[in-house]
Amino acid sequence: MNKIPSSNTGSIVIYKPTKGKESLDVQLKQETIWLTQTQIAVLFETERSVITKHLRNIFLSGELQEKSNVQKMHITDSDKPVKFYNLDAIISVGYRVNSHRATQFRIWATDVLRDHIVKGYTLNRKRISQLQEKQLSDFANTVSLIKKTIENKQLSTKEESGLLKVISKSFPLPATSSFNHYSASLSRRHL
């Protein structure tokens, strides 16, 4: 699959084929994703004219309203705004296009929807992993800062308390309440 340039507003993998081809980077804006007709054609491995025909029929039939599902955006290397179509329009096109890739997409979308209905939730494992890596990095940076602070200066009780509050708000522990209960009971014993 051709690599589609994405803007700085964010990217998300909407669908990744099993045959090892590249995933598609898309616009992420206003809690949905946005693709141009060219990107939709690449996604479903079909001609842009096919996408244009299906989008026209989707809007003419009233399946979707064009005004709420299409947005014009300025992109690099373009003299005029380009139409982008949101996830609802992309999915509607995916269920109309007759290509092997569109069939794969429908199977994938149906599996995701079924999984969501059965479990009651959907996980984006890649995003969770990225968040965990960021939190771990932030935690390591915080520990490093604490170490430098302690090495350079003896903290007062008030400063120590403030530092612990910042750490506990930044990195809440799952068992914080039971830990606090345990700490409180230890404190009472040693009074």
Beta strands, then each sheet from edge to edge (+ up, - down):
strand 1: 27-29
strand 2: 32-35
strand 3: 70-73
strand 4: 82-86
sheet 1: 1+ 2- 4+ 3-
end
